[in-house]
Amino acid sequence: MSPIAPESSAFAAPLPTLPPGALVGVVAPAGPAPEEKIARIPATLEAMGYRARLYPSCHARKGFLSGGD
């Protein structure tokens, strides 16, 4: 038995997977990511069979945060 996810917990059951072609929204809620990494996200998700939507927070910058509040 795992101390992190005991068999009786909700974590014991596998989570459902996304169907092929599902739209995956990508946000940066805390800190900005390097532009070169952001640029690779759509191709990476498409190679996995999904569609990608990058939200503006992925490109927002305000100091060390990903945009303002």
C-alpha positions in Angstrom: 0.0 0.0 0.0 1.3 3.4 -0.9 1.5 6.0 1.8 0.7 8.7 -0.8 -2.3 7.1 -2.5 -3.8 4.3 -0.4 -6.0 1.8 -2.2 -9.1 3.1 -0.6 -8.5 6.7 -1.8 -10.0 8.3 -4.9 -6.5 8.1 -6.5 -6.7 4.4 -6.8 -8.9 4.5 -9.9 -7.3 5.5 -13.1 -8.3 8.8 -14.6 -10.1 8.9 -17.9 -7.9 9.8 -20.9 -8.6 12.5 -23.4 -10.0 11.3 -26.7 -7.9 11.7 -29.9 -8.3 15.2 -31.3 -9.3 16.7 -28.0 -8.5 20.4 -27.5 -5.9 21.0 -24.8 -5.8 24.6 -23.4 -2.4 25.7 -22.2 -2.0 28.6 -19.7 0.8 30.0 -17.6 -1.0 30.9 -14.3 2.1 31.7 -12.3 5.4 32.5 -14.1 6.3 33.0 -17.8 7.9 30.2 -19.7 10.7 30.7 -22.2 9.4 31.5 -25.7 11.4 28.6 -27.3 9.5 26.2 -25.0 6.1 27.8 -25.7 6.8 27.5 -29.4 7.2 23.7 -29.2 3.9 23.1 -27.3 1.5 22.9 -30.3 3.7 20.5 -32.3 4.2 18.3 -29.2 0.5 18.0 -28.5 -0.3 17.5 -32.1 2.2 14.7 -32.3 0.3 13.1 -29.4 -3.0 13.3 -31.3 -4.4 16.5 -29.6 -5.1 20.0 -30.7 -3.5 22.9 -28.7 -4.8 26.3 -27.8 -2.2 28.7 -26.2 -3.9 31.3 -24.1 -2.5 34.9 -23.8 -1.0 34.2 -20.4 1.6 31.9 -22.1 3.2 35.0 -23.7 2.4 37.6 -21.0 5.3 39.1 -19.0 5.3 41.3 -15.9 8.6 41.0 -14.1 8.9 37.4 -13.0 5.1 36.8 -13.3 3.1 35.8 -16.3 1.2 39.1 -16.6 -0.8 41.2 -14.2 -3.6 40.2 -12.0 
